[in-house]
Amino acid sequence: MPSISVIIATRNRAESLKEVLTGLALQKTGGRFEYEVVVSDNSSSDSTRKIVEETRVGYPVPLKYLFESLQGKAHALNSALKIAVGEITVFLDDDVLIPENWLHTLFVTFEQYQADGVGGPTRPYWLSRRPEWLHDSLLRQLGMVNYGDKPLVVSDILTTFVGSNCAYKKELFLRYGEYSTTPGCAEDADWFRRLFRKGCKLVYQPRAAVLHKIDAAKITPAGIAGRFFRHGYSCAEGLRRERKGKVVFRVPLWTVREWFDLSGKAAKSWMAGKKQEALYYWLQRHFYRGMIAGCFGDWLRRKPVEAISRAGKVS
């Protein structure tokens, strides 16, 4: 019988994790597959281990626990992949709510489309009142995903799956490597882009939706700006590969133009009284700032190496 491994990387969210494990215990398989749950504890200092050990008693499926001391979600995921035995690996965050047919929907989508990977929507579940300034266009930076209400085979690299709701064939990790542990890299987006470039069949399934808990009181414009920056920084590698347009210090000049254009749009919208729109443009600038920083940083790192290489050729 086909098997699935559900992997959860967690850190200091014991109570929320307990709720996720409860939701996974209630999954309906229809007798079509077996599944296990793997909790990768990324150096938690709370009661995470105790919660897993208590939950394991009487749990309907195998529940594995491991402790990963290296900081970073990618390290936790890679460690979990080493002990996961499922033919399909499903990734889930420790602060989501899932319907009882979630796993079954993912499994059926793999079969129906002969897919290599499947991703579903991640929708907000507000724990407190949503801030008025938080425009819908900013929800993506909070990990929300919505590519429409119809299934689709991904044909655009920007239709990225996120780590809170995605699944891939286990063999792909053996073939193309693990999640990137490079600082500043968005490991789930990087992995998705890697598969997309390899021509893997990736399917978006709107029926496989999860709800992501959001404490609106903790959301600030500065926090959103940081998310934009990290997203842009993680996209820098793709820009370096494409090499489109004129480049200076490995920085595509069109990214600089976009930064200036967004600054102008923000000012124009603000003067027109469209404050939400202005804030969106102003925050989006940080996406291109991240791209520029990533590309320029790569140039700085490579410059000494290239200089030594040229010197060796001359000699």
Phi and psi in degrees as a GROMACS rama.xvg file:
@    title "Ramachandran Plot"
@    xaxis  label "Phi"
@    yaxis  label "Psi"
@TYPE xy
-55.8861  151.18  PRO-2
-130.77  151.28  SER-3
-128.668  139.799  ILE-4
-113.446  122.534  SER-5
-97.7571  119.814  VAL-6
-108.577  129.484  ILE-7
-124.583  116.504  ILE-8
-90.5534  129.851  ALA-9
-140.023  155.391  THR-10
-155.199  113.775  ARG-11
56.1794  42.1642  ASN-12
-135.116  52.8661  ARG-13
-57.5771  -48.1946  ALA-14
-67.1481  -40.6826  GLU-15
-65.7102  -40.0553  SER-16
-60.4708  -40.0643  LEU-17
-58.288  -39.9634  LYS-18
-66.653  -38.594  GLU-19
-64.5717  -43.8927  VAL-20
-63.1119  -35.9575  LEU-21
-63.1818  -43.321  THR-22
-63.2427  -36.7778  GLY-23
-70.7656  -32.5273  LEU-24
-66.1638  -22.125  ALA-25
-94.8479  4.8525  LEU-26
-65.1542  136.543  GLN-27
-96.7575  125.076  LYS-28
-99.4331  -17.069  THR-29
63.2046  17.9879  GLY-30
71.2718  15.0324  GLY-31
-91.6931  -24.4499  ARG-32
-156.865  164.027  PHE-33
-109.082  157.762  GLU-34
-149.312  157.223  TYR-35
-128.323  164.462  GLU-36
-122.769  130.759  VAL-37
-119.751  119.263  VAL-38
-102.561  119.303  VAL-39
-106.372  106.672  SER-40
-85.5948  110.561  ASP-41
-90.2909  69.6628  ASN-42
63.8956  43.6681  SER-43
-68.2087  147.088  SER-44
-111.893  4.86325  SER-45
-99.1044  -153.451  ASP-46
-92.9185  27.1583  SER-47
-55.7021  -50.0564  THR-48
-61.8268  -41.9527  ARG-49
-62.1639  -42.144  LYS-50
-60.3079  -44.9267  ILE-51
-64.9356  -43.6474  VAL-52
-63.9545  -39.4241  GLU-53
-68.3713  -39.4614  GLU-54
-69.2771  -30.0461  THR-55
-61.4117  -30.2021  ARG-56
-67.1702  114.471  VAL-57
80.1512  6.78081  GLY-58
-67.126  139.17  TYR-59
-72.9241  -15.5951  PRO-60
-135.322  163.784  VAL-61
-56.8589  131.992  PRO-62
-123.896  110.169  LEU-63
-101.949  149.171  LYS-64
-131.198  138.275  TYR-65
-142.003  152.598  LEU-66
-111.235  122.121  PHE-67
-111.41  114.904  GLU-68
-81.0495  -24.0274  SER-69
-71.5708  125.942  LEU-70
-70.256  139.869  GLN-71
124.4  133.039  GLY-72
-59.8392  -37.0381  LYS-73
-60.9422  -39.7872  ALA-74
-62.217  -42.8631  HIS-75
-63.7662  -42.2509  ALA-76
-66.4018  -43.8563  LEU-77
-63.3634  -37.4604  ASN-78
-65.8262  -39.9668  SER-79
-65.4924  -37.3535  ALA-80
-60.2113  -29.1793  LEU-81
-69.9438  -25.8704  LYS-82
-109.75  -4.17162  ILE-83
-74.0341  135.54  ALA-84
-110.737  -5.3547  VAL-85
-70.371  150.569  GLY-86
-72.1595  -25.6808  GLU-87
-118.598  132.045  ILE-88
-107.209  124.923  THR-89
-111.343  135.716  VAL-90
-115.045  134.846  PHE-91
-143.266  142.249  LEU-92
-81.9526  166.7  ASP-93
-89.4568  9.82698  ASP-94
-136.255  40.5619  ASP-95
-120.463  163.964  VAL-96
-116.951  133.769  LEU-97
-126.36  142.944  ILE-98
-76.5172  161.747  PRO-99
-71.1253  -13.1875  GLU-100
-103.286  11.2333  ASN-101
-61.079  -53.5592  TRP-102
-62.6584  -40.4151  LEU-103
-62.009  -40.1298  HIS-104
-64.1831  -41.9655  THR-105
-62.2469  -45.6156  LEU-106
-61.4693  -47.3445  PHE-107
-62.5234  -36.0592  VAL-108
-65.8456  -40.2895  THR-109
-57.5424  -45.5537  PHE-110
-67.1851  -47.6817  GLU-111
-62.747  -40.5606  GLN-112
-102.116  -1.95466  TYR-113
50.7164  48.6458  GLN-114
-82.1006  155.216  ALA-115
-92.4162  -27.7409  ASP-116
-151.949  149.832  GLY-117
-135.682  136.183  VAL-118
-130.6  151.25  GLY-119
-127.481  175.666  GLY-120
-69.2862  150.165  PRO-121
-122.493  117.414  THR-122
-114.539  151.8  ARG-123
-75.8819  140.983  PRO-124
-123.661  101.787  TYR-125
-78.0041  123.829  TRP-126
-86.325  -16.2845  LEU-127
-148.641  173.37  SER-128
-61.568  131.461  ARG-129
-66.2886  133.055  ARG-130
-62.3988  141.467  PRO-131
-65.6031  -29.7541  GLU-132
-76.1479  -13.2435  TRP-133
-80.8688  92.0968  LEU-134
-68.6777  151.899  HIS-135
-54.0349  -34.7321  ASP-136
-66.9464  -15.048  SER-137
-91.8599  -9.57853  LEU-138
-63.4587  -28.5951  LEU-139
-57.0608  -36.8672  ARG-140
-72.998  -7.64869  GLN-141
-99.4165  10.009  LEU-142
88.584  10.9866  GLY-143
-82.1047  142.129  MET-144
-134.187  132.905  VAL-145
-155.468  106.774  ASN-146
-109.223  25.4821  TYR-147
109.961  177.188  GLY-148
-104.357  14.0816  ASP-149
-125.719  141.85  LYS-150
-60.8342  147.132  PRO-151
-150.966  145.267  LEU-152
-83.8001  122.852  VAL-153
-64.5249  126.717  VAL-154
-124.969  6.15424  SER-155
-132.148  126.907  ASP-156
-63.9368  -16.3461  ILE-157
-82.7116  -10.3736  LEU-158
-83.0447  64.2733  THR-159
-81.1181  139.105  THR-160
-81.0458  152.76  PHE-161
-116.105  157.844  VAL-162
-66.9707  -12.169  GLY-163
-81.5405  -9.50104  SER-164
-165.021  78.8068  ASN-165
-154.894  161.974  CYS-166
-149.289  144.962  ALA-167
-142.375  153.784  TYR-168
-63.9323  135.175  LYS-169
-59.6484  -34.9098  LYS-170
-60.7422  -24.4738  GLU-171
-65.6213  -33.7424  LEU-172
-70.6518  -30.849  PHE-173
-73.2115  -31.2736  LEU-174
-84.1326  -41.3468  ARG-175
-113.865  4.00572  TYR-176
97.4876  177.734  GLY-177
-91.6341  -174.185  GLU-178
-67.9305  144.035  TYR-179
-70.8343  134.01  SER-180
-104.298  14.4875  THR-181
-64.0913  128.441  THR-182
-56.0345  135.879  PRO-183
86.5412  -7.9294  GLY-184
-86.9528  132.672  CYS-185
-81.0107  100.389  ALA-186
-59.6924  -37.357  GLU-187
-72.8922  -39.719  ASP-188
-67.7218  -40.0274  ALA-189
-61.9516  -43.5679  ASP-190
-64.9416  -42.8114  TRP-191
-59.4113  -46.8938  PHE-192
-64.3039  -35.0444  ARG-193
-61.3864  -45.2377  ARG-194
-68.5942  -39.4521  LEU-195
-60.0362  -44.3215  PHE-196
-67.3991  -25.1521  ARG-197
-81.8766  -3.08449  LYS-198
82.2332  20.1311  GLY-199
-69.8347  150.864  CYS-200
-87.9203  111.484  LYS-201
-115.723  129.239  LEU-202
-122.396  131.459  VAL-203
-93.7555  126.027  TYR-204
-121.054  103.079  GLN-205
-64.803  -19.854  PRO-206
-78.7418  -11.8634  ARG-207
-98.1083  62.278  ALA-208
-94.4772  149.131  ALA-209
-126.919  159.252  VAL-210
-107.026  129.63  LEU-211
-103.974  122.323  HIS-212
-68.8165  132.292  LYS-213
-131.645  122.568  ILE-214
-91.3064  98.5873  ASP-215
-58.9002  -25.9553  ALA-216
-64.8482  -21.2432  ALA-217
-95.6373  -0.583731  LYS-218
-91.6274  129.076  ILE-219
-132.947  156.163  THR-220
-56.5817  -36.8463  PRO-221
-64.0889  -38.4041  ALA-222
-65.7343  -40.8658  GLY-223
-64.3557  -40.8784  ILE-224
-59.2759  -41.0921  ALA-225
-64.0473  -37.8276  GLY-226
-66.1787  -42.4173  ARG-227
-57.6948  -45.8264  PHE-228
-61.3574  -47.5786  PHE-229
-64.2064  -36.5904  ARG-230
-62.7434  -46.9111  HIS-231
-63.1467  -40.9263  GLY-232
-61.5853  -40.4025  TYR-233
-70.0632  -22.2252  SER-234
-85.1347  -7.4369  CYS-235
-61.5882  -37.3093  ALA-236
-60.5085  -41.1847  GLU-237
-62.2224  -38.7094  GLY-238
-64.4212  -41.1483  LEU-239
-64.186  -32.2012  ARG-240
-74.1965  -38.3832  ARG-241
-72.7275  -37.7745  GLU-242
51.6278  47.2223  ARG-243
-90.6139  133.363  LYS-244
76.8818  -177.177  GLY-245
-71.8731  139.317  LYS-246
-127.388  135.541  VAL-247
-128.043  125.638  VAL-248
54.0235  38.397  PHE-249
68.1178  6.26307  ARG-250
-98.2099  116.916  VAL-251
-63.0862  128.7  PRO-252
-66.3686  -22.3958  LEU-253
-66.5385  -26.2566  TRP-254
-68.2632  -35.4364  THR-255
-67.9202  -40.8996  VAL-256
-62.553  -40.8438  ARG-257
-61.327  -39.7212  GLU-258
-60.8938  -45.5305  TRP-259
-67.5065  -41.1477  PHE-260
-60.8063  -42.6427  ASP-261
-66.5962  -34.3918  LEU-262
-62.01  -43.1589  SER-263
-65.7918  -42.0915  GLY-264
-63.3523  -39.135  LYS-265
-62.6035  -44.1533  ALA-266
-65.2213  -42.5115  ALA-267
-63.9951  -44.0503  LYS-268
-65.9374  -37.5081  SER-269
-63.7432  -43.8419  TRP-270
-67.6992  -25.8264  MET-271
-85.0957  1.18249  ALA-272
83.9104  7.94509  GLY-273
-93.7926  78.1992  LYS-274
-69.3923  -38.3268  LYS-275
-63.1323  -45.1623  GLN-276
-63.6348  -40.9862  GLU-277
-62.8589  -42.4297  ALA-278
-64.1461  -39.6167  LEU-279
-60.1315  -49.0345  TYR-280
-61.1765  -40.9069  TYR-281
-65.4491  -41.0899  TRP-282
-72.3946  -35.0761  LEU-283
-64.3921  -23.8094  GLN-284
-54.5825  -32.8072  ARG-285
-70.1622  -21.5702  HIS-286
-63.5761  -46.983  PHE-287
-73.305  -30.878  TYR-288
-61.8887  -39.4802  ARG-289
-64.5281  -42.0696  GLY-290
-59.3187  -47.5839  MET-291
-62.0948  -44.6861  ILE-292
-63.0492  -40.7293  ALA-293
-65.1105  -43.5055  GLY-294
-69.0469  -44.4985  CYS-295
-66.9276  -38.9759  PHE-296
-62.0113  -36.7084  GLY-297
-64.3912  -39.2678  ASP-298
-63.3926  -42.7411  TRP-299
-63.4705  -39.2738  LEU-300
-70.2687  -36.2721  ARG-301
-83.8178  -22.2674  ARG-302
-55.1315  -50.4634  LYS-303
-62.2884  -38.7344  PRO-304
-64.355  -43.1275  VAL-305
-67.8907  -34.6587  GLU-306
-65.3071  -41.3679  ALA-307
-65.724  -38.5857  ILE-308
-64.2812  -41.9443  SER-309
-65.8882  -39.2311  ARG-310
-63.5889  -37.4847  ALA-311
-66.412  -35.9783  GLY-312
-68.9138  -38.2135  LYS-313
-65.114  -42.1569  VAL-314
